[in-house]
Amino acid sequence: MKPLSINEALDQLDQLAGRDISLLGIFCFEFEDVSLYHHPKGVRRPGYSSSIWLSTGTGSIGFDSRACERLHGKLVLVEGTLIKPDPYFGGCGHMSLWPAEIIGRSLQRPVS
C-alpha cells in the first residue's frame, strides 16, 4: 500500500474514510496533541488543516510512550484506519480540532 501524505488523505477523506491506509507525516507526541502533520512543512495548510489525530483505539493495546517520545518531530509511517469526524463534533481529537483521525496499528520510521 503506497503511503499517502496528510494532505492527500484529507483531500480524499470521503472516499478513504473507514479504509485501511498508510500515512507519511511528521509525528507530534505532546500533551493534548498526538497527531501527524503534513511533510514537507512548506506546503502545510493553516492551523490543523494539514494534520490528522492519531489514536490506538480502545483496550490495552497502545503505543510505547518512550518510543513515541523518541519519534516526536520525525518523519514516520503510520498504518491504520482513517476516520471522518462525527458530524455532531465537526472534528477529531482533543477539542475536535483535527479534520480526521487515524486509528493506528503500526508506527515506525519509513524505510529509505
C-alpha positions in Angstrom: 0.0 0.0 0.0 1.5 3.3 -1.1 1.8 5.8 1.7 -0.3 9.0 1.4 0.7 12.4 2.5 -1.5 14.0 5.1 -2.9 16.5 2.5 -3.6 13.7 0.1 -5.6 11.7 2.7 -7.6 14.8 3.8 -8.3 15.7 0.1 -9.7 12.2 -0.4 -11.3 11.8 3.1 -14.8 11.0 1.8 -13.5 8.1 -0.3 -10.9 6.8 2.2 -13.0 7.0 5.4 -13.3 3.6 7.1 -10.5 2.2 4.9 -7.0 1.0 5.9 -4.3 3.3 4.7 -0.7 4.2 5.2 0.2 7.8 6.1 3.6 9.5 5.9 3.9 12.6 8.1 5.7 14.4 10.9 4.8 12.8 14.3 3.8 15.1 17.2 3.7 13.5 20.6 2.8 16.2 23.1 0.2 16.8 25.8 -3.2 17.1 24.0 -1.5 16.7 20.6 -0.8 13.2 19.3 -1.0 13.6 15.6 0.6 13.6 12.2 1.5 16.8 10.3 2.0 17.1 6.6 5.5 16.9 5.2 7.0 19.0 3.8 6.2 21.8 6.1 6.4 24.4 3.3 3.0 23.2 1.8 1.1 22.8 5.1 -2.3 24.5 5.2 -3.1 26.9 8.1 -3.9 25.7 11.6 -4.8 22.0 11.9 -5.9 21.7 8.2 -2.8 19.6 7.3 -2.9 17.3 10.3 -4.6 14.1 11.4 -5.2 13.0 15.0 -3.6 9.6 15.9 -5.2 7.2 18.3 -4.8 3.5 19.0 -8.5 2.6 19.6 -9.7 1.0 22.8 -8.5 -1.6 25.2 -5.0 -2.3 26.4 -3.2 -2.0 23.1 -1.3 1.2 22.6 2.0 2.8 21.5 5.0 2.7 23.8 5.4 6.2 25.2 9.2 6.1 25.3 9.4 5.1 21.6 6.8 7.8 20.8 9.0 10.4 22.6 12.0 9.4 20.5 9.9 9.7 17.3 8.5 13.1 18.2 9.3 15.6 15.4 10.4 12.9 13.0 9.0 11.6 9.7 7.0 8.4 10.4 4.9 5.9 8.6 1.5 5.0 10.3 -0.8 2.2 9.1 -4.3 2.2 10.3 -8.0 3.0 9.6 -8.9 6.6 8.6 -11.9 8.0 10.3 -14.1 11.0 9.4 -15.3 13.3 12.2 -18.6 12.7 13.9 -21.0 15.2 12.4 -22.1 16.3 15.9 -18.5 17.3 16.8 -17.2 18.6 13.5 -13.7 17.4 14.1 -11.5 14.7 15.7 -9.1 14.6 18.7 -8.7 17.0 21.5 -11.3 19.7 21.4 -12.3 18.4 17.9 -9.6 20.4 16.3 -8.4 17.9 13.7 -10.2 17.3 10.4 -9.7 13.5 10.6 -8.4 10.7 12.8 -6.4 7.5 12.1 -6.7 4.6 14.4 -3.1 3.3 14.1 -1.9 -0.2 14.4 1.7 0.5 13.5 4.0 3.5 13.9 7.6 3.3 12.5 10.3 5.3 10.7 9.9 4.9 7.0 12.4 2.6 5.2 14.5 4.6 2.8 
